[in-house]
Amino acid sequence: MKKILSIDMSANTALKIIKGLAIDSANVFLIDHAKKSMKKRHITLSQIIQCLLKGAITEGPYRDIGSGNWRVRMEHYSSGQCIKVVAELMTNSNNEKIIVITTF
């Protein structure tokens, strides 16, 4: 029987990873739900990137039940508006990326 080791990720570690990845917008992917939310709420990609780069984690990190990836909720004020983002850290054998699930 194999032993499974579960390692929790701290908010500080998640924030360092997110900020490091968000420096290059090619590492940030928006799912369709996030794109619809952006349009509905008049949120730009620049505001989302700024939230990932300069924002604070307000919830998480926690594991998504479906994917097993780490998720966080972040907030940052941009142009007088509080931008909130739910993002997932996805890692595969080749690279790491941030997937933006929704924004509000």
Beta strands, then each sheet from edge to edge (+ up, - down):
strand 1: 28-30
strand 2: 56-63
strand 3: 70-78
strand 4: 81-91
strand 5: 96-103
sheet 1: 1+ 5+ 4- 3+ 2-
end
